[in-house]
Amino acid sequence: MVDINNKQEKCSLCRQEYTSINTEVTPGVKIYVCKTCLESAKHNFIWICMNCGKVHVRPKKLVIERTNNFELKRAYMLCQDMQIIQGIDMCIECDPEGILNYMQAQKAGMEC
């Protein structure tokens, strides 16, 4: 749920504009999103790493085209017209070894 209050903070995504539009992503942790970034979310999937704060933006069409997993592709296609900004636990930039370990575990699970 998006909260609009009087407190102005820098946008957590572009870090340029000040905004009062925010949401609590985990208890006590809020992200602020300006109108420009909200508009960008119409055409892009936006992920923000909750560990390092790095923002990853990818065009929705490109993500959907490159996804091989049918269920994930279907879910993304259903979200095509929605404005979605997702918080992720870690990203390749802040924990490359953790991501590689996760991917290896997923691959091992698929081989069973």
C-alpha positions as a printed NumPy array, in Angstrom:
array([[  0.   ,   0.   ,   0.   ],
       [  1.363,   3.388,  -0.975],
       [  1.402,   6.079,   1.693],
       [  1.398,   9.776,   0.865],
       [  2.387,  11.952,   3.804],
       [  3.993,  15.346,   4.256],
       [  7.536,  14.025,   4.783],
       [  9.706,  14.557,   1.693],
       [ 12.607,  12.16 ,   1.019],
       [ 14.798,  11.516,  -2.008],
       [ 13.402,   8.911,  -4.376],
       [ 14.925,   5.528,  -3.503],
       [ 15.175,   4.679,  -7.208],
       [ 16.55 ,   7.71 ,  -9.093],
       [ 17.892,   9.478,  -5.991],
       [ 17.259,  12.836,  -7.665],
       [ 13.711,  13.971,  -6.987],
       [ 12.112,  14.483,  -3.59 ],
       [  8.766,  12.826,  -2.959],
       [  6.356,  11.964,  -0.191],
       [  5.058,   8.836,  -1.983],
       [  6.328,   5.838,  -0.061],
       [  5.602,   2.294,   0.984],
       [  6.874,   0.123,   3.805],
       [  8.618,  -2.853,   2.177],
       [  9.545,  -4.559,   5.438],
       [  8.675,  -3.5  ,   8.973],
       [ 10.373,  -0.145,   9.534],
       [ 11.913,   0.055,   6.037],
       [ 10.294,   2.468,   3.592],
       [ 11.135,   3.234,   0.008],
       [ 10.208,   6.529,  -1.604],
       [  9.228,   6.651,  -5.286],
       [  8.819,   9.84 ,  -7.324],
       [  6.193,  10.267, -10.041],
       [  8.814,   9.952, -12.797],
       [  9.927,   6.534, -11.505],
       [  6.31 ,   5.44 , -11.049],
       [  5.708,   6.349, -14.688],
       [  8.818,   4.382, -15.691],
       [  7.375,   1.335, -13.909],
       [  4.611,   1.2  , -16.521],
       [  7.123,   0.107, -19.171],
       [  9.896,  -1.443, -17.074],
       [ 10.324,  -4.005, -14.35 ],
       [ 12.164,  -2.321, -11.499],
       [ 13.969,  -4.251,  -8.777],
       [ 15.613,  -2.565,  -5.792],
       [ 18.14 ,  -4.52 ,  -3.739],
       [ 17.186,  -4.216,  -0.092],
       [ 20.77 ,  -5.097,   0.878],
       [ 22.804,  -2.505,  -1.076],
       [ 20.11 ,  -0.22 ,  -2.548],
       [ 21.161,  -0.777,  -6.176],
       [ 18.286,  -0.373,  -8.625],
       [ 17.903,  -2.682, -11.631],
       [ 15.608,  -1.542, -14.461],
       [ 14.746,  -3.784, -17.414],
       [ 12.159,  -3.235, -20.175],
       [  9.126,  -5.448, -19.579],
       [  9.018,  -6.64 , -23.18 ],
       [ 12.664,  -7.746, -23.077],
       [ 12.256,  -9.603, -19.77 ],
       [  9.148, -11.414, -20.986],
       [ 10.796, -12.392, -24.281],
       [ 13.919, -13.772, -22.566],
       [ 12.115, -15.763, -19.879],
       [ 12.071, -19.498, -20.555],
       [ 10.099, -20.539, -17.473],
       [  6.476, -20.799, -18.635],
       [  4.924, -20.005, -15.226],
       [  7.156, -16.969, -14.72 ],
       [  6.487, -15.787, -18.274],
       [  2.736, -16.103, -17.699],
       [  2.989, -14.182, -14.411],
       [  5.016, -11.414, -16.061],
       [  2.537, -11.211, -18.941],
       [ -0.325, -10.8  , -16.446],
       [  1.635,  -7.941, -14.844],
       [  2.459,  -6.278, -18.149],
       [  0.17 ,  -3.282, -17.564],
       [  0.905,  -2.912, -13.842],
       [  3.382,  -0.624, -12.126],
       [  5.551,  -2.996, -10.112],
       [  8.646,  -2.16 ,  -8.131],
       [ 10.005,  -5.21 ,  -6.349],
       [ 12.37 ,  -5.368,  -3.408],
       [ 14.903,  -8.189,  -3.654],
       [ 17.022,  -9.577,  -0.806],
       [ 20.345,  -9.367,  -2.641],
       [ 21.712,  -8.663,  -6.085],
       [ 24.713,  -9.751,  -8.121],
       [ 26.474,  -6.463,  -7.298],
       [ 26.387,  -6.783,  -3.503],
       [ 26.678, -10.569,  -3.163],
       [ 27.984, -12.227,  -6.355],
       [ 28.99 , -15.393,  -4.498],
       [ 25.569, -15.675,  -2.866],
       [ 23.838, -15.363,  -6.247],
       [ 26.125, -17.993,  -7.789],
       [ 25.49 , -20.361,  -4.873],
       [ 21.74 , -19.814,  -5.22 ],
       [ 21.835, -20.489,  -8.974],
       [ 23.931, -23.64 ,  -8.483],
       [ 21.476, -24.894,  -5.86 ],
       [ 18.562, -24.214,  -8.242],
       [ 20.324, -26.034, -11.066],
       [ 21.099, -29.018,  -8.805],
       [ 17.439, -29.129,  -7.744],
       [ 16.312, -29.238, -11.386],
       [ 18.587, -32.18 , -12.164],
       [ 17.004, -34.378,  -9.48 ]])
